[in-house]
Amino acid sequence: MGINNKLDISTIFISGHARILLLGWLTLLFLFGISCKEEEIGQYPVDAIAPQAISNLVISNFKGGTSITYDLPDDKDLLYVKAVYQLPNGTAKEVLASAFVNQLTVKGFAKSAKTKVKLVAVDRSQNESLPVEVEIEPLDSPIFDIYESLGVIASFGGIKLTWQNNEKEDVVIGVLYRNDDGTYEPIENFYTSVENGQGAVRGLESVETDFAVFVRDIYDNYTDTLFATLTPWEESELDKTLWRGLPLCASFSLSTWGGAITTLWDGKTVVEIPAVYYLNTASSTRIFFTIDLGVTTKLSRFKFWGRNNWYFNLHHPKEFEIWGTDDPVVANGDVCSWEGWELLLTGASEKPSGPDATAFTNLTSEDMALATAGEEFEFSLEVPQVRYIRFRTLRTWTDSNSSFLGELTFWGQVND
């Protein structure tokens, strides 16, 4: 008996009742399929129809980039407009702008030069229009203005830099020095976007040193290098084990939320209560306290740290003074008197992101970097030698009747 490859209808006999059930299921599946096929709410069909090109382009060149405005094509499924271009260093770049705007910006250029940009309209099916090519000519990048504004001078324990960044561009100020092998190696990088910038390289010996400084942006564009030969001024950090606190004026009281005055020199810079020196007053007298530094010194600079999570807010000193004397009779006399004290420095706490005290919960990375590194201030070269200092808070960031500090550090030329 051979094998029969034909289908025997008798083997798929279905009873009348089963046939009715099967037809019912097939009908439901058919109707469901039609329903799914017709339901296209919120979804455009995939097609192969390219959108029209953008038109009526208007070019506006600025420092380091160009703004391009245009008319969008009348395509209901338009998704975005894409700009394709190449930076002078060879890097290929793309910028996308949604169909809800008619403008995009291309950035990253160094020296002014003519460059071609292709703009393409793209729809939801990823179809691309014919490209529209436009020639742009961005102005010189802001890094060159910053470079021209650079100031580099010798300072206590190192060098001090200043710069002007009118465009508030994100840049890196790179500092190198010539080592004993005669080659330059990096010593410090300042990441900044503030308008009036300054930075200091510290911890250097008081010997003649060759420095090199340059400016770089986030697109890896570099300026020329500024070379300077400088001799840092001699200084040393004062020994905190010699410090002691002198009695408080009766106008002030130690807050129950704070610690003893010794918290100011325990070496801990990121602190919370109770490890802060926290003073209150009910009078109009500005809060101050007095410290015996243990040695006679010509002060060069100092740093102070605030209270963690309350930087540039609440009782954080905003405006302050440093007073000093070398006379033990003056220092240990009337604790509320200013007779015989000499003003050494008037300073102001400045937040890189701006003066708004209510924005303390949204501190920028630069704000936090300054707060955690310590706010630094320099004394003039004319200040006299002192052994005793007073820190006087003139105003806090919220104009409060309290003041708190986490840590103090002083540097200078010790003469004892």
Secondary structure, 3 states (H helix, E strand, C coil): CCCCCCCCHHHHCCCHHHHHHHHHHHHHHHHHHHHHHHCCCCCCCCCCCCCCCCEEEEEEEEECEEEEEEECCCCCCEEEEEEEEECCCCCEEEEEEECCCCEEEEECCCCCCCEEEEEEEEECCCCECCCEEEEECCECCHHHHHHHHCEEEEEECEEEEEEECCCCCCEEEEEEEECCCCCEEEEEEEEECCCEEEEEECCCCCCCEEEEEEEEECCCCECCCEEEEECCECCEECCHHHCEECCCCCCEEECCCCCCHHHHHCCCCCECCCCCEEEEECCCCCCEEEEEEEEEEEEEEEEEECECCCCCCCCCEEEEEEEEECCHHHHCCCCCCCCCCEEEEEEECCCCCCCCHHHHHHCCHHHHHHHHHCEEEECCCCCCCEEEEEEEEEEECCCCCEEEECEEEEEEEECC
